Amino acid sequence: MLFGWFNAKEAQQFGAEQAQFFIAKMPLDTQRKDKKVAQKTQGALDTIALRVQQFQRSHPLNIYTRAKLATTFKWTLKDAGYDAAYVEQLTEWLVKRL
């Protein structure tokens, strides 16, 4: 039972999926100061927030699985080439919804 506490495979997969969703909606070459882009970004974040709520209902997250989910989200975005400061903001936003 203790080892189940450390099983973060599904949380990591979910974190990567949400990062990939964001990458698909907000490509790197998008100008972040455009008003339409801001609306599109907010729409993507709203969708991710809804998905997080749904995931939490079926997958109770402990502190370890939350950390793994957020870290996977963060590194997927960094590996895709997003600016480190922007990735930090997005990851902080995600952690607040966990």
C-alpha angles and dihedrals in degrees: 000000000000091000090057087063089065095047102111099155095113092043091051091048090050091049091051091048092053092049091049089050090053092047090052092049097041112035118198094250092061116117105238096204097061115108094226090051090052090054091047091049091050090050091052091048092048089053092049091049090053091048091050091054091050093047092050091054092059099030116045106212125213124195093271096051091045090053092048091048092050094044092051090048091049097048094044089058093043092049088052089059103256118153112271094232092050091048090051090053092049093047092049089050090052094047091054088058094051 
